[in-house]
Amino acid sequence: MNNSAKAHYTCPVLGSKIRQGLEKAGKNPEEITLRDLAPVDQLHTGAAPATIELVEQAGLKKGMTILDAGCGIGGTSRLLVKNFGLVVHGIDLSKDFIETAHMLNQWCGFTQDGTINLKQGSLLALPYPDNFFDAVLCQHVLLNIKDKTKAFAEFSRVLAPRGKLILHEIVDGPGPAPLYPVPWAGNAAASMLCSRQDLGEYAQKAGFELVFSEDKTTNSARWWEKINAIKKARGTGPLNPALVFGENAGCFGANMEHNFKEKAVLCVEEIWIKSDFN
């Protein structure tokens, strides 16, 4: 991750900001639900419903071990434990995000029973043994990584044979250059988009076989259009992406709706299986 991307994900005292936002919304921070946190911890396109639909498509079973690659402040990790009964390990490069994630886990009542394990670290040097995971989930993360060859090699290394690599990613589209800022980058210098074809080539070279693929660009454009309409009608609540990304967040909705509608970027979902011989 380059310096522009690091600056984009640096957010000191984020936990305190979220606490203040919850209190302004009339919520007791230490008695909250996952739904209460959604405006600030489900910031990927499609939010929680998109994650649930894709993980259901992957057919994971209760008790399986999954890596939430680029877990942010833990929203998806908590969702995977609560909705699917998975054992989750989450990793993110941002120290601020991981510290906040631990705090939010406590507020949501997740105990230290080993079902959710979050740590700071790099996807290019995953601190896990070979063949450790049944699945890896990667949502809107590869677009910040330059060395995608290394990232896919690490995914392959830590996945057990026939393990599943579940991708929910934004890739470069055939349209004009994207408008910035967007949720993953404040400017073009922080964005490491690749094409859908290149994404597939990275996976194949790392020994993965494609078993599911769907273009979600049209759905994504509609989702952002809906989010923008709600914001226009109701305004911005005290718990919102600006707590994480500052004033740039005010431009995300309009830019993302434009980018998807103009095919500047595409949203794709793919499920890959690690070869038995890899």
Long-range contacts (C-beta under 8 A, 24 or more apart in sequence): 1-93, 1-144, 1-145, 1-146, 2-146, 2-189, 2-190, 4-185, 4-186, 4-187, 4-189, 4-190, 5-144, 5-185, 5-190, 5-192, 6-93, 7-186, 7-190, 8-184, 8-185, 8-186, 8-190, 8-245, 8-248, 9-93, 9-94, 9-96, 9-97, 10-94, 10-96, 11-94, 11-96, 11-97, 11-100, 11-243, 11-244, 11-245, 12-96, 14-73, 14-96, 14-97, 14-99, 14-100, 14-243, 14-244, 15-99, 15-100, 15-103, 15-104, 17-243, 18-100, 18-104, 18-239, 18-243, 20-238, 21-237, 21-238, 21-239, 21-240, 21-243, 22-238, 22-239, 24-238, 24-239, 25-237, 25-238, 25-239, 29-107, 30-106, 30-107, 31-107, 32-107, 32-108, 33-108, 34-75, 34-78, 34-79, 34-82, 34-108, 36-239, 37-75, 37-104, 37-108, 37-239, 38-75, 39-237, 39-239, 39-240, 39-241, 40-73, 40-239, 40-240, 40-241, 40-243, 40-244, 41-72, 41-73, 41-74, 41-75, 41-78, 41-104, 42-75, 42-76, 42-79, 43-72, 43-75, 43-183, 43-241, 43-244, 44-76, 44-139, 44-140, 44-168, 44-183, 45-140, 45-170, 45-216, 45-220, 45-223, 45-224, 45-256, 45-267, 46-168, 46-216, 46-219, 46-220, 46-223, 46-267, 47-223, 48-75, 48-79, 50-168, 50-216, 50-223, 51-76, 51-79, 51-80, 51-137, 51-139, 51-168, 52-79, 52-83, 54-166, 54-168, 54-269, 54-271, 55-80, 55-83, 55-84, 55-137, 55-166, 57-212, 57-269, 57-271, 58-135, 58-164, 58-166, 58-212, 58-271, 60-84, 60-86, 60-134, 60-135, 60-164, 62-86, 63-87, 64-134, 64-135, 65-89, 65-132, 65-133, 65-134, 65-135, 66-133, 66-134, 66-135, 66-136, 66-137, 67-91, 67-126, 67-128, 67-133, 67-135, 67-136, 67-137, 67-158, 68-137, 69-123, 69-136, 69-137, 69-138, 69-141, 69-155, 70-123, 70-138, 70-139, 70-140, 70-141, 70-144, 71-97, 71-98, 71-101, 71-118, 72-97, 72-101, 73-97, 73-100, 73-101, 73-104, 73-244, 74-100, 74-101, 74-102, 74-104, 74-105, 74-116, 74-118, 76-137, 76-139, 77-101, 77-116, 77-118, 78-104, 78-105, 78-108, 78-110, 78-116, 80-137, 81-110, 81-115, 81-116, 86-115, 87-114, 87-115, 87-117, 88-115, 88-116, 88-117, 89-117, 89-118, 89-119, 89-128, 89-133, 90-116, 90-117, 90-118, 90-119, 91-118, 91-119, 91-120, 91-121, 91-122, 91-123, 91-126, 91-127, 92-118, 92-120, 92-121, 93-120, 93-121, 93-122, 93-123, 94-120, 95-120, 123-151, 123-154, 123-155, 124-150, 124-151, 124-154, 125-154, 126-154, 126-157, 126-158, 128-158, 129-158, 130-157, 130-158, 131-158, 131-159, 131-160, 131-161, 131-163, 132-158, 132-159, 132-160, 133-158, 133-159, 133-160, 133-163, 134-159, 134-160, 134-163, 134-164, 135-159, 135-163, 135-164, 135-165, 135-166, 136-163, 136-164, 136-165, 136-166, 137-166, 137-168, 138-165, 138-166, 138-167, 138-168, 138-169, 139-167, 139-168, 139-169, 140-168, 140-169, 140-170, 140-183, 140-184, 141-169, 142-167, 142-169, 142-192, 142-194, 142-199, 143-169, 143-170, 143-171, 143-184, 143-185, 143-191, 143-192, 143-193, 143-194, 144-184, 144-185, 144-190, 144-191, 144-192, 145-192, 146-192, 148-192, 148-194, 148-198, 148-199, 148-202, 149-202, 149-205, 149-206, 151-202, 152-202, 152-203, 152-205, 152-206, 152-208, 153-206, 155-206, 156-206, 156-207, 156-208, 156-274, 156-278, 159-274, 160-274, 161-274, 161-275, 161-276, 161-278, 162-273, 162-274, 162-276, 163-273, 163-274, 164-271, 164-272, 164-273, 164-274, 165-203, 165-208, 165-271, 165-272, 165-273, 165-274, 166-270, 166-271, 167-199, 167-203, 167-268, 167-269, 167-270, 167-271, 167-272, 168-267, 168-268, 168-269, 169-199, 169-267, 169-268, 169-270, 170-265, 170-266, 170-267, 170-268, 171-195, 171-196, 171-198, 171-199, 171-265, 171-266, 171-267, 171-268, 172-196, 172-265, 172-266, 173-217, 173-259, 173-262, 173-263, 173-264, 173-265, 173-266, 174-263, 175-259, 175-262, 175-263, 175-264, 176-262, 176-264, 177-264, 178-255, 178-259, 178-264, 178-265, 179-255, 179-258, 179-259, 179-264, 180-255, 181-245, 181-248, 181-251, 181-252, 181-255, 182-252, 182-255, 182-256, 182-259, 183-241, 183-245, 183-252, 183-256, 186-245, 186-248, 193-265, 196-266, 196-268, 199-268, 199-270, 200-270, 203-270, 203-272, 206-278, 207-274, 207-275, 207-277, 207-278, 208-272, 208-273, 208-274, 208-275, 208-278, 209-272, 209-273, 209-275, 210-270, 210-271, 210-272, 211-271, 211-272, 211-273, 212-269, 212-270, 212-271, 213-268, 213-269, 213-270, 213-271, 214-268, 214-269, 214-270, 215-266, 215-267, 215-268, 216-267, 216-268, 216-269, 217-260, 217-263, 217-265, 217-266, 217-267, 217-268, 218-260, 219-267, 220-256, 220-260, 220-267, 221-257, 221-260, 221-261, 224-253, 224-256, 224-257, 224-260, 225-257, 227-253, 228-253, 228-254, 228-257
